[in-house]
């Protein structure tokens, strides 16, 4: 896996990562796929899942299967957000 600071995320993936982080901080819970889509402008939960799958593959998030609110940002994901990953 590449270092978090060197990852080149798709704009939607970066927005999803930022959304999950913000939602957890502000709402003290993780957003559902639909909530992520609404906040990031992605129209279908399937497309949100596609990008979450990619983020999980990169090691930036972890998820528990079949659980709506079980997305966790990993240390690598937090390092990405703290680095140059946010706009």
N, C-alpha and C positions, 0 to 999 in steps of 0.2 A: 504494500500500500504506500502511496506517495505521502510525503509530509503534508500536514493540513494546510500550511501556508502556501504550498506550491500547487494545490489543486485548482483546476480551472473549472468551476462549476457553471452549469447552464444558469441563466438568469432566474428561471423558475425554481431551480433547485436551491439557489441562494435565498430566494424569497421564502421558500418553504422552510428552510432551516431557520431563518430569522423569525418567521411566524411562529414556529413551534417554540422557540426560545422566548419570544415576547409573551405568547399566550401563557406559558408556564409561569413566568415572572408575574404577569399582571393578573391572571385569573386563578393561579395556583392549581391548574390542571392542564392537561394536554388537549389540544383541539382534535376533533374528529376529522376525517377526510373531507367531509362536506364543509366544515368550518375553515379548514386550511384553504380549500378551493375558493370560498367566498372572500377570504382575506387577501388572497394572492391573485385573484382574477382568473383562476383556472376553472373552467365550466363543468368538468366532470370529475367525480371521485376516482374514476379509473385512471385518469391522467395524473392526479395527485399521487395515487398508489404507485404508478410507474416511476415518478420522480423520487418518491420515498424509497422504492426498491433500489434505485441507483445510489441514493445517499447511504443506504444501508450497506450496499456493496462496497462503497468507498470507506466504510467504517466511521461515518459521521453521525449516524443514528443507529439505535437498536430498537427492534419492535418485538412485541409478543403477538404471535399469530392469533387471529380471530378475536382480538380485543380492540375495541374502538378507540380507546384513549391510552394505548400502551406504546407511545413513541418516546424514546429517551435520547437526548443529545449526548453523545459520548465525549470524552475528553478531547478527542481529535476534532469533533464538531465545535466544541467550545473554543478550542484554540483557533480554529478557522474564523469564527465570529469575532474573536478578540483581535485577530490579526488584520490583514488587509482584505478580508473576505466580505466585509459589509461596505455598503456605499456611503 
